[in-house]
């Protein structure tokens, strides 16, 4: 097991000056969001854990907050009295490609508060997911804090002609690693980078001849076996998918959706008269009707219903409202012996020229229940028709919801709207360091991210990118998720005015035999302007650990501390750092030590070049396809590292590019390298930090 004294002793020369010893506490915090707790508590039962909307309304106002209370319960159905579970929540509208992540607060008493910013109008659905119960988090911590149970490494000792020896390598300290007779140390004390390999067994092969390192990715079964020895049978239980892992939590009262409208339409949801009879029989007509089931019988809760004489999709029911009205919703009901299938709508100002709505609505599941659909956007019309979208419309009773405010709107539709329709809301600060805490990081609308934390661009054009990056040196260092952003930035800059002025892949071509299978994506990769050769974009991988299935050349790696120390005054540099994906299975204290070294380097950089902008990019949610990946790369592990990183960097003049919520709420499948819709919006947000609005 990791021993703090052993670890500190191995880095005593540097940790003493650059690490705050008071934060090295392996016990999780018991307060705050998702920190966890070790108090005895009965296990959570996801089947009886529920949430409820606290501020229920028929219509919610655009820009307001939706508040939920999540109550966890044990197997007897009794409320639990402890927290420390890991949940994720989102609000989404699939037809609008709109979504936002919920802000979750753990009250440490078995209840959680979840809040959502309502950023767009229309119908939106709730999703609350139990990712891990507290018992699973205890298992994750046990695995993480046990050194070298995740990714191991194979080191290749090489003399530029042939492989001399191969030995196991390790990224986490264990007892005995200080024994120079058995191990070679490749630690970088100034950067708190740790790495060890077994000493070569062959004669005349020295530690200095280590040339390549590759991840032992083929040993997943071995890792399962190793972790199986760490976790007991009960602890394994809490990683069972569908019961304790990635479980959708139900709404207590079944209410898992909301309707959002503009403020002036919040009360525009009154029955327009089909049920009360204020809409007269003569105002209803139909393409055809079965005797006794004529058009005027299509009234909610009526004794009979409208039933067309022909069973096809050209049959319709029409309502003449006499004057244009705003229609915000429709309620449908079947009748015994028949239900309402899916349907679509048409509207007209004169009863002659009709406009078909783009949306298809669900019908009813039986002949008794009432289904209400919100029209997003609402329509302004006098004539209203309902058509079957399926083969028939057996029996229909209905009511229209709306109001008489038609004069406020032009054309046939109330415009679909969202908070940023006319630009960022007033009061948002420019993107940059030391932003105040916000109720929400932002929301997607039609796959465009709108930040509610700061004034951010929601567009990306080549001229905008070039103008923002002109005369700047942008250094991106970290893992492949920031390399992904570098690649997309390179594409946006275009090949006409820019070119790759440095490419490690080209530099090493032919240097080593193909049988080595060299990993060529560690960088450096640099993009220069063609005219003045100025580097505007450069990517490098962080130093060990590097989880790669191909050989990583040791001599090509540079630590983040080293790169920060090479930035000169007047360079007009921007630094984007990403540290998470390759560190999730290493002890947290080891990760923290590296962060303290980076903090010290940033402090020196800001004394030397105070205008240098340093930005930390957050993790993103990722795939959790099999148990080993969960144990080594759980979203909670990444989330916990991001929390610690922000705590350690507190007080520095650095910015945080937080794309966690962006990736967590988007409709794409979670993966290590997010979908292009996510990364494109991440770049737009990044440029808003570099060139504040």
Number of C-alpha atoms within 10 A of each C-alpha: 12 16 13 14 10 15 18 18 14 18 19 14 12 18 22 12 12 20 22 13 12 6 12 14 11 12 11 16 14 18 15 14 22 25 22 24 21 16 11 8 15 16 17 27 19 22 18 19 25 21 24 19 21 12 10 13 13 10 21 23 21 23 19 13 17 20 17 20 18 24 20 27 22 19 15 10 13 15 18 21 18 24 28 29 25 24 25 20 22 22 26 24 21 13 12 18 14 24 31 28 29 28 20 21 18 24 17 21 14 21 22 21 18 26 21 24 23 27 25 29 28 27 21 22 15 20 18 23 17 20 23 28 23 24 24 23 28 19 20 24 18 17 23 22 21 20 20 22 22 27 24 19 25 19 25 26 22 17 12 12 8 10 14 19 18 20 17 19 25 24 26 24 23 17 11 11 19 16 11 12 11 13 19 21 19 18 16 17 16 19 23 25 25 23 20 21 24 20 22 24 13 10 8 7 16 15 16 11 16 26 19 21 29 24 22 19 17 10 13 15 11 13 20 17 13 15 22 14 10 16 16 11 10 10 17 16 15 20 23 15 14 13 17 23 20 20 18 21 20 21 20 15 10 10 14 17 16 21 24 25 28 22 14 11 20 17 15 21 19 15 17 20 16 25 17 12 11 10 18 14 15 10 16 21 19 19 13 18 18 12 10 11 18 21 27 23 21 28 24 23 19 14 10 20 26 28 30 24 17 15 15 16 14 12 22 24 25 21 24 21 17 12 12 20 21 27 30 26 22 18 18 25 28 31 23 11 10 19 22 25 22 17 19 19 21 19 24 19 19 11 14 8 9 15 13 13 13 9 12 13 19 16 24 21 15 16 18 17 13 19 17 19 19 22 24 24 18 22 25 29 23 21 23 24 22 18 22 24 20 14 13 20 29 21 22 28 29 23 22 25 23 24 19 15 15 21 10 10 13 10 11 19 19 21 15 16 18 20 20 16 11 8 12 19 15 8 8 16 17 16 25 22 17 13 15 10 8 12 14 19 22 23 29 26 21 13 17 18 27 29 23 21 19 25 23 25 24 19 15 15 10 13 11 17 18 16 10 15 18 12 15 16 20 23 22 26 29 25 23 22 21 24 23 16 20 25 15 16 18 20 12 16 24 13 13 8 11 19 17 16 16 16 18 17 16 11 11 12 12 9 9 13 12 9 6 13 13 21 18 18 18 26 21 20 22 21 26 21 20 15 8 7 12 16 21 22 25 24 27 28 26 25 22 22 22 24 19 19 16 17 20 26 18 16 9 15 17 18 21 24 23 13 15 17 13 9 19 13 15 11 14 15 22 21 20 22 22 21 27 24 23 20 23 23 29 23 23 20 18 23 22 20 26 24 25 21 23 23 21 17 21 24 15 14 20 17 12 15 18 14 16 22 21 25 23 22 23 25 24 24 25 21 16 18 9 9 16 18 16 18 27 25 25 22 23 21 23 24 21 17 22 21 15 16 21 17 11 19 19 12 10 15 18 21 20 23 21 20 21 19 24 26 26 23 23 25 18 13 12 17 14 15 19 21 15 13 17 22 20 21 23 21 21 21 27 24 20 20 25 20 18 17 14
